[in-house]
Amino acid sequence: MASLIDIRRRLRSVKSTQQITKAMKMVAAAKLRRAQDRVIGARPYAKLLSNVLASVMAKAGEVKHPLLAVREEKRVILVVMAGDRGLCGAFNTNVHRATQHLIAEHPGWTEVRVLPVGKKAIEFWRRRKYPFTEKTYSGIFAGVRYADAKEIAGQIAQEFVAEKVDAVYVVVNEFRSVLSQVVRTVRLLPLSPEAPAAAPSTGAEGVEYIYEPDAKTILAWLLPRYLEFGVYRALAESAAAEMGARMTAMDSASKNAGEMIDKLTLTYNRARQARITRELIEIVSGAAALE
């Protein structure tokens, strides 16, 4: 049996760890609120933007734009969005595993490059010797900005338009709730806006739109913004999902630490009681020997 000093030292260590996990849970909960509001605000805008873009495309007729060019997928960029830190359960592992499955499911991809977003993504794919894009991104989830999404979208759009790649996919954790984060794989390029629920050339009220300037000019302006916002939404989803996963993981760790403290306390009390009993027996035995 471990000595009382060893048990006491272990108790202090576990209590210190529990304080850290509780503090991390509170920090994650505070950040989750802001990240969740950002995601909730982005989803309706993304849906409306997709509907507007699809309506304009229907009105413009056959349109040829570099971001819409469909080619046989040989050279691909995978935008892998993981966290900047660990201690968030299987959050990072799920993204990496889904990315590996995606690569395995497409043996026809002759050239795969990774655009890692997040420190954990950079470390994971660097260890596996995968080629990276020109620039990687670390530390941007502390405060998700549209400027970061615009820069990432500009980088992948430039390579796609120059025909250096045939398609771009993003692998990201989608935020569902504090307890649920689902890994999604979405094709960013070539663009393919979803069809709107309303008639293609009319608004929600059935009103015919008048385009000024013409629909093709508006479409050329909308397509890059659609790509930028798609990247921004993925960043916001990943940031919220990471905070939810960390909050859940730290709550579980705090509960486990509490259970361990109870067991160690019980063990300590039993060892202390046994030691006192043994000392009493020795005193009584010594007194009896003197009689």
C-alpha positions as CSV (number, residue, x, y, z in Angstrom):
1,M,0.0,0.0,0.0
2,A,1.2,3.5,-0.8
3,S,2.4,5.6,2.1
4,L,0.3,8.5,3.4
5,I,2.7,11.0,1.9
6,D,2.4,9.5,-1.6
7,I,-1.4,9.5,-1.3
8,R,-1.5,13.1,0.0
9,R,0.8,14.2,-2.9
10,R,-1.5,12.4,-5.4
11,L,-4.5,14.1,-3.9
12,R,-2.9,17.6,-4.3
13,S,-2.0,16.8,-7.9
14,V,-5.5,15.7,-8.8
15,K,-7.1,18.6,-7.1
16,S,-4.8,21.0,-9.0
17,T,-5.7,19.3,-12.2
18,Q,-9.4,19.6,-11.4
19,Q,-9.1,23.3,-10.8
20,I,-7.4,23.7,-14.2
21,T,-10.1,21.7,-16.0
22,K,-12.9,23.6,-14.3
23,A,-11.3,26.9,-15.4
24,M,-10.9,25.7,-19.0
25,K,-14.5,24.7,-19.0
26,M,-15.6,28.1,-17.9
27,V,-13.4,29.8,-20.5
28,A,-14.7,27.5,-23.2
29,A,-18.3,28.2,-22.2
30,A,-17.7,32.0,-22.4
31,K,-16.1,31.7,-25.8
32,L,-18.8,29.3,-27.0
33,R,-21.5,31.8,-26.5
34,R,-19.9,34.3,-28.9
35,A,-18.9,31.6,-31.4
36,Q,-22.4,30.2,-31.4
37,D,-24.0,33.6,-32.0
38,R,-21.6,34.0,-35.0
39,V,-22.7,30.7,-36.5
40,I,-26.4,31.3,-35.9
41,G,-26.1,34.6,-37.6
42,A,-24.1,33.3,-40.6
43,R,-26.4,30.4,-41.5
44,P,-29.5,32.4,-42.7
45,Y,-27.2,34.8,-44.6
46,A,-25.5,31.9,-46.3
47,K,-28.8,30.4,-47.4
48,L,-30.1,33.7,-48.7
49,L,-26.9,34.4,-50.6
50,S,-27.1,30.9,-52.2
51,N,-30.7,31.6,-53.3
52,V,-29.9,35.0,-54.7
53,L,-26.9,33.7,-56.6
54,A,-28.9,30.8,-58.0
55,S,-31.7,33.2,-59.1
56,V,-29.2,35.4,-60.9
57,M,-27.6,32.4,-62.6
58,A,-31.0,31.3,-63.9
59,K,-31.7,34.8,-65.2
60,A,-28.3,35.2,-66.8
61,G,-28.7,32.0,-68.7
62,E,-25.5,30.1,-69.8
63,V,-22.6,31.8,-68.0
64,K,-18.9,31.0,-68.3
65,H,-17.0,32.0,-65.2
66,P,-13.6,30.7,-64.1
67,L,-15.0,29.7,-60.7
68,L,-17.7,27.6,-62.3
69,A,-15.4,25.6,-64.6
70,V,-15.9,21.9,-64.0
71,R,-12.9,19.7,-64.9
72,E,-11.9,16.1,-64.3
73,E,-10.6,16.0,-60.7
74,K,-6.9,15.1,-60.8
75,R,-5.2,17.8,-58.8
76,V,-7.0,18.7,-55.6
77,I,-6.5,21.0,-52.6
78,L,-8.0,19.9,-49.2
79,V,-8.7,22.7,-46.7
80,V,-8.4,20.9,-43.4
81,M,-9.8,22.9,-40.5
82,A,-8.6,21.7,-37.1
83,G,-8.0,23.5,-33.8
84,D,-5.0,25.4,-32.5
85,R,-5.0,23.5,-29.2
86,G,-5.8,20.0,-27.9
87,L,-7.8,19.0,-24.8
88,C,-11.0,19.0,-26.8
89,G,-11.8,15.3,-27.1
90,A,-11.8,13.7,-30.5
91,F,-12.4,17.1,-32.3
92,N,-9.0,17.2,-34.1
93,T,-8.8,13.4,-34.6
94,N,-12.2,13.2,-36.3
95,V,-11.2,15.8,-38.9
96,H,-7.9,14.1,-39.7
97,R,-9.6,10.7,-40.0
98,A,-12.3,12.0,-42.3
99,T,-9.6,13.7,-44.5
100,Q,-7.7,10.4,-44.7
101,H,-10.9,8.5,-45.7
102,L,-11.6,11.2,-48.3
103,I,-8.2,10.7,-49.9
104,A,-8.6,6.9,-49.8
105,E,-12.0,7.1,-51.5
106,H,-10.6,8.9,-54.5
107,P,-7.7,6.9,-56.0
108,G,-8.0,9.0,-59.2
109,W,-6.6,12.0,-57.4
110,T,-3.0,12.2,-58.7
111,E,-1.9,15.2,-56.8
112,V,-3.3,16.1,-53.3
113,R,-2.2,19.2,-51.5
114,V,-3.3,20.2,-48.0
115,L,-4.2,23.7,-46.9
116,P,-4.1,23.3,-43.1
117,V,-6.0,25.8,-40.9
118,G,-5.1,25.5,-37.3
119,K,-1.9,24.5,-35.5
120,K,-3.0,20.9,-35.0
121,A,-3.7,20.5,-38.7
122,I,-0.3,21.8,-39.6
123,E,1.5,19.5,-37.2
124,F,-0.5,16.4,-38.2
125,W,-0.1,16.7,-42.0
126,R,3.5,17.8,-41.7
127,R,4.4,14.6,-39.9
128,R,2.8,12.6,-42.7
129,K,4.9,14.4,-45.4
130,Y,1.9,15.7,-47.3
131,P,2.7,18.7,-49.6
132,F,1.2,22.0,-48.4
133,T,-0.1,25.0,-50.3
134,E,1.9,28.2,-50.4
135,K,0.6,29.5,-47.1
136,T,-0.8,27.8,-44.0
137,Y,-2.9,29.4,-41.3
138,S,-2.4,29.1,-37.5
139,G,-4.0,31.0,-34.6
140,I,-6.9,32.5,-36.5
141,F,-9.6,30.7,-34.4
142,A,-9.0,32.9,-31.4
143,G,-11.0,35.6,-33.2
144,V,-12.6,34.5,-36.5
145,R,-12.4,37.4,-39.0
146,Y,-13.8,37.8,-42.5
147,A,-10.4,39.1,-43.6
148,D,-8.9,35.6,-42.9
149,A,-11.7,33.9,-44.9
150,K,-11.1,36.4,-47.8
151,E,-7.4,35.6,-47.8
152,I,-8.0,31.8,-47.8
153,A,-10.6,32.1,-50.5
154,G,-8.3,34.3,-52.6
155,Q,-5.5,31.8,-52.4
156,I,-7.6,28.8,-53.5
157,A,-9.4,30.8,-56.2
158,Q,-6.1,32.0,-57.7
159,E,-4.9,28.4,-58.0
160,F,-8.2,27.2,-59.4
161,V,-8.5,30.0,-62.0
162,A,-4.9,29.4,-63.1
163,E,-5.9,25.7,-63.5
164,K,-3.2,24.5,-61.1
165,V,-6.0,22.5,-59.3
166,D,-9.2,21.0,-60.5
167,A,-11.2,21.0,-57.3
168,V,-11.0,22.3,-53.7
169,Y,-12.7,20.6,-50.7
170,V,-13.0,21.6,-47.1
171,V,-13.2,19.2,-44.2
172,V,-14.6,20.8,-41.1
173,N,-16.5,20.1,-37.9
174,E,-20.0,21.5,-38.1
175,F,-21.5,22.8,-34.9
176,R,-24.8,21.1,-34.0
177,S,-24.9,21.6,-30.2
178,V,-22.5,21.6,-27.2
179,L,-22.6,17.8,-27.2
180,S,-22.6,17.2,-31.0
181,Q,-20.1,18.2,-33.7
182,V,-20.4,16.5,-37.1
183,V,-17.5,16.3,-39.6
184,R,-18.6,17.5,-43.0
185,T,-16.8,17.5,-46.4
186,V,-17.9,20.3,-48.7
187,R,-16.7,21.1,-52.2
188,L,-15.7,24.7,-52.4
189,L,-14.6,24.8,-56.0
190,P,-15.9,24.7,-58.6
191,L,-18.8,26.6,-57.2
192,S,-22.3,25.1,-57.4
193,P,-24.9,27.2,-55.6
194,E,-28.0,25.4,-54.4
195,A,-31.2,26.0,-56.3
196,P,-33.6,28.4,-54.4
197,A,-37.0,27.4,-53.2
198,A,-38.7,30.2,-55.1
199,A,-39.0,30.5,-58.8
200,P,-35.5,31.0,-60.3
201,S,-36.0,34.5,-61.8
202,T,-38.3,35.9,-59.1
203,G,-38.2,36.8,-55.5
204,A,-39.9,35.1,-52.6
205,E,-43.0,37.2,-53.3
206,G,-43.0,36.3,-57.0
207,V,-41.7,39.7,-58.0
208,E,-39.7,39.9,-61.2
209,Y,-36.3,41.4,-60.6
210,I,-34.8,44.2,-62.7
211,Y,-31.0,43.9,-62.8
212,E,-28.8,47.0,-63.0
213,P,-26.2,46.4,-64.4
214,D,-27.0,43.2,-66.3
215,A,-27.3,39.8,-64.5
216,K,-23.9,38.6,-65.8
217,T,-22.0,41.5,-64.3
218,I,-23.8,41.0,-61.0
219,L,-23.0,37.3,-61.1
220,A,-19.3,38.0,-61.7
221,W,-19.3,40.1,-58.6
222,L,-21.3,37.7,-56.5
223,L,-19.4,34.5,-57.2
224,P,-16.1,35.5,-55.4
225,R,-18.2,36.8,-52.4
226,Y,-20.1,33.5,-52.3
227,L,-16.8,31.6,-52.1
228,E,-15.4,34.0,-49.4
229,F,-18.5,33.6,-47.2
230,G,-18.4,29.8,-47.7
231,V,-14.9,29.8,-46.2
232,Y,-16.0,32.3,-43.4
233,R,-18.9,30.1,-42.4
234,A,-16.6,27.0,-42.3
235,L,-14.3,28.9,-40.0
236,A,-17.1,30.0,-37.7
237,E,-18.5,26.5,-37.6
238,S,-15.1,25.1,-36.7
239,A,-14.5,27.7,-33.9
240,A,-17.9,27.0,-32.3
241,A,-17.5,23.2,-32.6
242,E,-14.1,23.4,-31.0
243,M,-15.4,25.4,-28.0
244,G,-18.3,22.9,-27.6
245,A,-16.0,19.9,-27.8
246,R,-13.5,21.5,-25.3
247,M,-16.3,22.4,-22.9
248,T,-17.7,18.8,-23.0
249,A,-14.2,17.3,-22.6
250,M,-13.3,19.5,-19.6
251,D,-16.6,18.9,-17.9
252,S,-16.0,15.1,-18.2
253,A,-12.4,15.5,-17.0
254,S,-13.6,17.5,-14.0
255,K,-16.1,14.8,-13.1
256,N,-13.5,12.1,-13.4
257,A,-11.1,14.1,-11.2
258,G,-13.9,14.4,-8.6
259,E,-14.4,10.7,-8.6
260,M,-10.6,10.1,-8.3
261,I,-10.4,12.6,-5.4
262,D,-13.2,10.7,-3.5
263,K,-11.4,7.4,-4.0
264,L,-8.1,8.8,-2.9
265,T,-9.6,10.4,0.1
266,L,-11.2,7.1,1.1
267,T,-7.9,5.3,0.6
268,Y,-6.1,8.0,2.6
269,N,-8.5,7.8,5.5
270,R,-8.3,4.0,5.6
271,A,-4.5,4.1,5.6
272,R,-4.5,6.8,8.3
273,Q,-6.9,4.8,10.4
274,A,-4.8,1.6,10.0
275,R,-1.7,3.5,11.0
276,I,-3.4,4.9,14.1
277,T,-4.7,1.5,15.0
278,R,-1.3,-0.1,14.6
279,E,0.3,2.6,16.8
280,L,-2.3,2.0,19.5
281,I,-1.6,-1.7,19.4
282,E,2.1,-1.1,19.7
283,I,1.5,1.2,22.7
284,V,-0.8,-1.3,24.4
285,S,1.6,-4.2,23.7
286,G,4.5,-2.2,25.1
287,A,2.6,-1.3,28.3
288,A,1.5,-4.9,28.7
289,A,5.1,-6.1,28.4
290,L,6.2,-3.7,31.2
291,E,3.7,-5.2,33.7
